[in-house]
Amino acid sequence: MKTSALTAGLVAMVSLVAFEYVAVAVAMPVVARELGGFELYGLAFSSALAAGVVGTVLGGRWADVRGPLPPLWTGAAAFIGGLTLAGLAPAMEVLIAGRLIQGFGGALVNVALYVVVARVYPEELHPRVFSLFATAWVVPSMVGPAIVGVIVETLGWRWVFLLVPFLTVAAGLVLARGLAGQPVRGGQGAPAPGLMGKIAWAAVTAVAAALMQYGSDGRFALLAIGLVILAVALPRLLPPGTLRAARGLPAVVGLRGLATGAFFAAEVMVPLMLQEERGMSPFTAGIALTGGALTWSLASWLQGREVFSRSTNLRLGSVALSAGIVAMGAVTFPGVPLELAYPAWIAAGFGMGLIYPTLSVLTLELSAPGEAGENSGALHLGESVFSVVAVAVTSALFIAAGGAYWTVFTATLVIAAAGLLIVPRAVRAGTPVPATAAV
């Protein structure tokens, strides 16, 4: 089976979604200044998150019932349309509408691609495919800011949005060629009763996550309200038993959320701490993050070639992530050598490179026929919401502690250590755990 064109198309689509995520973060200050919408700055980010949560829930079940092609091409069209609208926006409100459409489309694409992998590639190739997916997410974080900076300074911020649709069309043509003749048409499941209810709960979850984002700057009442709403809504969208890390798929989803939440909540503070607390320049502080991105890619490559067992990937990865956070936390104290920051984040990135794609592989292995889309959607949803919660809570702790950076790294260490404790439950043991298992 020749899948070179398919693989190239899949990786290109993942890269473009990832690049736009980075690009918007870099360009948004200029956008808000030109459109006069600083009061709507946060909404430009949370709108895409909210739409993405709904798209993830809908796209997963849609791909199972009708096959991955309808949500894939619908998502690509929405992604292109949202970017185009944002790039042509005359006002911040229109740009936010474009971000809503873009976020919804990107979520549909991400989930559909996982189902394509489940349908087309034999199980023994899943580790390699997901190692490529992981690299496709990491590389844009390395080169994206520089590219976006050049585009903004030479062509203007609008082209940060308007160039990507052309690349998406090209990637879609390559992907369509690779999909020709592949077993991806039609579904393996039946329409799920209560799907509209799940979409409604997804909307509630998105609102709660947005409240936590807004509350992370010291508005603790909003933070608490968002957390309470999430505690009610999120369990209705994830595999039963996820919040208590039940064996099998629930633990896989939980571990992905804990690991990504710990990593990104810590990484948010790394450049700020290195510059404000230890006096590094933006360039030298950025090198630490680049080192983590490189080792994430390296570890993903090792995972794809199955150098270690799945169990070892998760255990070693969780230990490396925890060790990296501990070391970076130590750098917050003046007596600790500043150079420790580099190996610290190299270790953390290496850990994520082992954990992240391994959990993608396990999700497909633990999915019964007709459940790959729904379970992949749960994996993405858990990762996204857990990360929002981790960033919001650690940011609030940072403010409450008067700007003490060590509080952030202590909290993220607790999150990473919790992930290490549930690794044994996440490794495949026996038959797949159905999504309908008892709580």
Secondary structure, DSSP 8 states (H G I E B T S, - for coil): ---HHHHHHHHHHHHHHHHHHHHHHHHHHHHHHHHT-GGGHHHHHHHHHHHHHHHHHHHHHHHHHH-SHHHHHHHHHHHHHHHHHHHT-SSHHHHHHHHHHHHHHHHHHHHHHHHHHHHHS-GGGHHHHHHHHHHHHHHHHHHHHHHHHHHHHHT-THHHHHHHHHHHHHHHHHHHHHHTTSS-SS-SS---TTHHHHHHHHHHHHHHHHHHHHHTTS-HHHHHHHHHHHHHHGGGTS-TTGGGT-TTHHHHHHHHHHHHHHHHHHHHHHHHIIIIIT---HHHHHHHHHHHHHHHHHHHHHHHTTSS-HHHHHHHHHHHHHHHHHHHHHHTSTTS-GGGHHHHHHHHHHHHHHHHHHHHHHHHHT--TT-HHHHHHHHHHHHHHHHHHHHHHHHHHHHHTTS-HHHHHHHHHHHHHHHHHTHHHHS--SS---TT---
